[in-house]
Amino acid sequence: MQKYKKIIILVIIVLILITSGIVIGTSHLIELQRGQQDIMGLERREREAYVRQNYAFLWGEITVCTERLDQWGEGDIEHLASFRPFGGHGLNSRFGINTSIYLSIKMYELETENILTWETVVDYFSQEFEPDGSLRLYNNGNHPEIQGFVEWMVEGDRGGGASYRMHAWQFIDQIENVFWDYSHANENFDRPSFQSISSQMLDALVRAYTDPDYVLDLTSLQQAGY
């Protein structure tokens, strides 16, 4: 009888150990799965932030207007969901600006009265990481000027589902038309390519476009080294 009691006790102990192992193993598995889900969720938020950021700053040829990553094609996501150094935007070598992005910022300023300087944009894109080692993303709370621009460009609606990014391309075309009208009307103006002109010339073109009383004089700017 004593022998059977020992066997029963031994079996109970073994069952307890097995059950404990299963519980511990299950807990570890749940924690691991939760950790993986957290990582995947973080990666998704980061990828979405990059997509919207690069979309706002005119990367790619996408015309979708949405903040939902699941509405983008996988090819678009792969193309835009990563850090892009600002030099890759085709900054012209002499003046260090990108005409299209510069003008989209000017349009943002005209329509919202919010100021986003070119220097702020260049500084933002100069580093992939923040000083604390975290990713530099427009919506991490450290860059309100960039965040305002990105959200306006991506989420803005001018009717019919057209984003402000689409409107920006139209604005750029209109400013370029002013440039070429001036170029053809002024023989003393040495016609550079539109994409290579200075920020001073672009500012003058924008003012001429918005103010019919403004006298545009790109020739004097050119002679002054701009």
BELRA-V751476 format. One line per field, one symbol per residue. ss: DSSP state (@ for helix, = for strand, . for the rest). phi: phi as a letter, one per 20 degrees, with the letter a starting at -180 (. if undefined). psi: psi as a letter, one per 20 degrees, with the letter a starting at -180 (. if undefined). A space follows every 10 residues. Layout:
ss->???
phi->???
psi->???
This chain:
ss->.@@@@@@@@@ @@@@@@@@@@ @@@@@@@@@@ @@@@@@@@@@ @@@@@@@@@@ @@@@@@.... ........@@ @..@@@@@@@ .....@@@@. ........@@ @@@@@@@@@@ @@.....@@@ @@@@....=. ....=..... ...@@@@@@@ @@@@@..... ...@@@@@@@ @@@@@@@@@@ @@@@@..... ...@@@..@@ @@@@@@@@@@ .......@@@ @@@...
phi->.fffffffff ffffffffff ffffffffff ffffffffff ffffffffff gfffffemfm dfcfdaeeff eefffffffd eafcffffem ffffdmcdgf fgfffffgff edmeecffff fffgefcecf genffecfde ndcfffffff fffeefcdnm meffffffff ffffffffff ffgfecffef fefgfdeeff fffffffffe cfefefcfff fffend
psi->ghghgggggg gggggggggg ggggggghgg ggggghgggh gghghggggg ghghghkkqa kqjqnqjohi jqqhhgghhi lrpoqhhijl pqhgikrogg gghhhhgggg hijppoqhhg ggggjiqhqr hjirqoqhkj iimhgggggg hghgiqokqj jprhgghghg gggghhhggh ggghiohioo orqhijrrhg ggggggghhi oiipopmhgh gghjj.
